[in-house]
Amino acid sequence: MFLELYDLRIEDEILVTTEDGDITVYLQPEIEARVEARVAKGNISSEFDLQVPLPANEVSGQIKGEKGAYLSLNTSAGDIQIRKIE
């Protein structure tokens, strides 16, 4: 599953869940967001500094600042990648 998210606001909540398959999310480089991500079988990686060690199976982190949109990303079998829109 590929997502490109633009113009996220502080009150936005994005929830993405899949049973089987990768999730790749593209975000604007200047975004502020809270990120929670979990994989049962796979890894989480990010081009943003989430202030946690990566790769990992579970992440609760912040992209820039202390506020921002909320992203919840979950997959049972697959990888989660958080990338910057170029």
Buried (B, 14 or more C-beta within 10 A) or exposed (E): BEEEBEEBEEEEEBEBEBEEEBBBBBBEEEBBBBBBBBBEEBEBBBEBEBEBEBBBEEBEBBBBEEEBBBBBBBBBEBBBBBBEEE
